[in-house]
Amino acid sequence: MANLMTQLHGYQLTTAQILYHLPDHPALLQTYVWQEYDFAPKFPELIKFLNFWKRELDGKLHSVFVASQEIITPSDPRFFDIELTVQ
């Protein structure tokens, strides 16, 4: 139920592919995938996570790719060629 309320308030399912340098081998990159409901286009949850990463983790960030998709959207009306008789 919490996810539904979150989505109704404009939050979208957001996925970030984070590339970072391995602490022991800085020439090598590793991928981390982060996924959470976030509010586009400012992405406060992602920014909070990236700030935590920079503050607490050793792997230096290289790049972040973000995709966001609304889960709940207005429906598209579809009309069918049918005739019903109600009695």
QUIZI-V985372 format. One record per helix or strand of 3 or more residues. SS is the DSSP state (alpha for helix, beta for strand). FROM is the first residue (numbers start at 1). TO is the last residue. If there is no record, write none. Layout:
{{SS	FROM	TO} {SS	FROM	TO}}
This chain:
{{alpha	2	8} {beta	12	21} {beta	29	38} {alpha	44	56} {beta	61	69}}
